[in-house]
Amino acid sequence: MESITDIEIYPIISLLIFFIFFVALFYWVITAKKEYITTVSNLPLDHNNNTTS
């Protein structure tokens, strides 16, 4: 691996992508409206939908 030039940047980029993704996800969860969370969490239990499987 030492023969590949500038390979040491790839783990840093991967860590940054991972960290930014989960910080953004955490921010979205904290700022999500409670009504939306309740609606989405009740979707599997909703028996009034018109979809056929």
Legacy VTK file of the C-alpha trace (Angstrom):
# vtk DataFile Version 3.0
C-alpha trace
ASCII
DATASET POLYDATA
POINTS 53 float
0.000 0.000 0.000
2.932 2.357 0.422
3.476 2.294 -3.325
0.177 4.095 -4.006
0.653 7.834 -3.903
-1.567 9.800 -1.489
-3.482 6.743 -0.259
-3.484 8.033 3.310
-6.243 10.529 2.434
-8.885 7.826 1.763
-9.420 6.744 5.400
-9.745 10.396 6.409
-12.318 11.055 3.684
-14.252 7.924 4.688
-14.303 8.996 8.336
-15.490 12.486 7.395
-18.305 11.134 5.206
-19.371 8.760 7.995
-19.259 11.488 10.644
-21.085 14.100 8.529
-23.813 11.614 7.595
-24.575 10.701 11.199
-24.407 14.299 12.414
-26.910 15.264 9.700
-29.119 12.290 10.598
-28.993 13.223 14.289
-29.901 16.826 13.427
-32.852 15.646 11.303
-34.127 13.408 14.112
-33.879 16.194 16.683
-35.633 18.761 14.466
-38.330 16.451 13.047
-41.894 17.339 13.936
-43.580 15.041 16.415
-46.673 14.795 14.201
-44.568 13.459 11.323
-42.840 10.909 13.559
-46.201 9.720 14.908
-47.685 9.435 11.403
-44.734 7.480 10.047
-44.527 5.202 13.082
-48.214 4.288 12.738
-48.014 3.439 9.027
-47.375 -0.301 9.538
-50.395 -0.461 11.853
-52.749 1.495 9.603
-55.527 -0.803 8.382
-57.296 1.899 6.367
-54.909 1.937 3.433
-56.008 0.913 -0.055
-52.903 -0.939 -1.187
-53.026 -4.536 -2.283
-50.178 -6.948 -1.889
LINES 1 54
53 0 1 2 3 4 5 6 7 8 9 10 11 12 13 14 15 16 17 18 19 20 21 22 23 24 25 26 27 28 29 30 31 32 33 34 35 36 37 38 39 40 41 42 43 44 45 46 47 48 49 50 51 52
